[in-house]
Amino acid sequence: MLAYTYVSQGNFQLTEKPKPELADAKDAIVRVTLKGKQGKL
């Protein structure tokens, strides 16, 4: 799957990552979405 990934300060890249899996009953998969002013980041 594609993930927007933190590389370094101010540097993010769209990279291929393995699909997340739940390994424990206390695990959670969280989707984070960002929206800036008027839909711009």
N, C-alpha and C positions, 0 to 999 in steps of 0.2 A: 504494500500500500504506500501511497505517497504521504509524506509528513513534512510540515513546515518546521524546520529544525534550527535551533540556536547553534551557531558556529562560534561566534565571538561577539564582543560588544558591538552592537549595531549591525551585525552580520547574520542573516538568516538565509537558509537555502531550502528548496524543495528537494527532499531526498527520498529514496526508496527505503522503507523500513519493514520489518516483519510485522504481520498482523498481531496486535496484542492479544494475549490470552490470560484468563484468570487462573492463577495457580493456587489461591487460597480463598476460603470463604469470606475473608475480610478484604479481599482485593476489589478494586473498582476501576473501570475504564471511564475516563472523563474526556469529553470533547470541549475544547475551549474555542470560542469564537470572539473575534475582535471587530469592533466597528467604530470608526472615527467619526469626526464631524461630517455630516452630510454623506455618510457612507464611505468616506475616504480614510485611509490609515495615515 
